Amino acid sequence: MFDLTLSFDNGPEPDVTPKVLDILARRNIKTTFFVIGEKLARPECRKLAERARSEGHWIANHSYTHSVPLGLRDDEPDTAEREIGRTEQVIGDLAQPVKLFRPFGGGGNLDKRLMKTSVVDYLMRHRYTCVLWNAIPRDWDNPDGWVDTAMAQCHAQWDTLANWPLMVLHDLPTGAMKNLEKFLDRVGEAAGEIRQEFPPSTLPIVEGIAVLPLDTYVTRELPAKVGVNQATFQ
């Protein structure tokens, strides 16, 4: 028995997202879709996000281009506005009351490539909640075998009421989502309960306030460039 929060990254995709939404609707499962801004700017993709929002899913920010992890983009001082701010504008009225942002890990990595200090400063000033993850079965890399990995992560990650699995899947045309129902069946067989809210252990910033140490996830810039209190990183 375990709790589980599902999330889907890198969409919407017209060939995949509708099928994912159909499966979730049949099972009355609510999740969060962390969308790519440049995809959402396309009318056919925005319609999918509108459908997801109307069916009770949360629409959240996963950067505009999803090209280079933000912690590695030291050559762009306006990285946060270009990647986060521009995406939030495209999301518009589909957003949650609390703005949700998930950084790009470059393959699921939870390390200093996620953000740089100017990005953290931006998230704090604009009162974002930063949503990480603790379970990533790499469905894009193993579309036929990810279900076993996902189930192992579900059982391994659950330990306290503050730390249940927050899993990242991808509504991308890799073929992985053909196994989504198989995964949900196995979750049900194991008495797993799927919930929409995020485990506190995956939220280092909540409404602009650092509530967990950030040093693991942030590449430092010169303090003179940013307004972040360096004590935040201790």
Number of C-alpha atoms within 10 A of each C-alpha: 13 18 22 25 23 21 22 21 20 21 24 28 20 16 11 19 23 17 15 18 20 12 16 19 14 8 11 12 19 22 24 22 27 25 30 24 28 17 19 21 15 12 10 13 19 21 14 19 26 15 14 26 20 11 16 15 21 21 25 28 30 25 30 23 16 18 10 14 19 28 24 15 15 14 7 10 12 14 19 22 15 14 23 24 20 17 25 23 13 20 22 11 12 17 17 14 7 13 19 24 23 21 25 24 20 15 11 17 14 17 16 19 21 24 24 23 26 26 25 27 17 21 25 20 14 13 17 21 21 23 23 25 21 19 24 20 22 19 23 18 12 14 17 15 14 22 23 13 15 22 17 13 18 26 17 13 17 18 12 11 10 12 17 24 28 29 20 23 23 24 27 20 16 15 14 22 24 15 16 17 15 12 17 19 13 15 21 13 10 14 12 17 13 20 15 17 14 23 22 16 19 18 18 18 24 20 18 20 17 18 14 16 13 20 16 14 23 22 21 18 13 8 12 7 10 17 14 18 10 12 9 14 16 9
